């Protein structure tokens, strides 16, 4: 993070990579945001700058396997289940919730958030967010995010699945609208640019 002035506007610049591309967040006083936006769009015109919306952002973050708190998690989700245990510094002397997390870590999670893909030849009703994962006729999880990825050329998504699905090799079914059972398979994330080369480019 650095503090600087951009087009006469005091700003805080943060190097971030939520969408998987080289990028920065620019934090400015709310009453100067429109002026800075106009200045940035004018300066970038010669380079073909274009804004993009929230739906594009949601797809780009999904391609990188980045979760959205409150969509891919809920109030009962633990870091272990969400596969983000790396974000919790358990060797601290103490923090609120540490004892509970230690107990959770000693138990086998009932489900875990994983990436998945659908076969590119899948036809008919496509799964949606909140559709159920089915194994042996029983509910074994749920889809939290799913979208068609032009970069990967197939449907990609995130879902909570049971440990049995993970142990069995990763194949499972999702019950789509109308009861259609759609085959899916666990896939490693990030789906796109797994080495993060695009985020490491020098601007």
Secondary structure, 3 states (H helix, E strand, C coil): CEEEEECCEEEEEEEECCCCCCEEEEEECHHHHHHHHHHHHHHHHHHCCCCCCHHHHHHHHHHCCCCCCCCCCCCCCCCCCCCCHHHCCCCCCCCCCHHHHHHHHHCCCCCEEEEEEECCCCCCCCCCCCCEEEECCEEEEEEEEEEEECCCCEEEEEEEECHHHHHCCCEEEEECHHHCEEEEEEECCCCCCCCCHHHCCCC
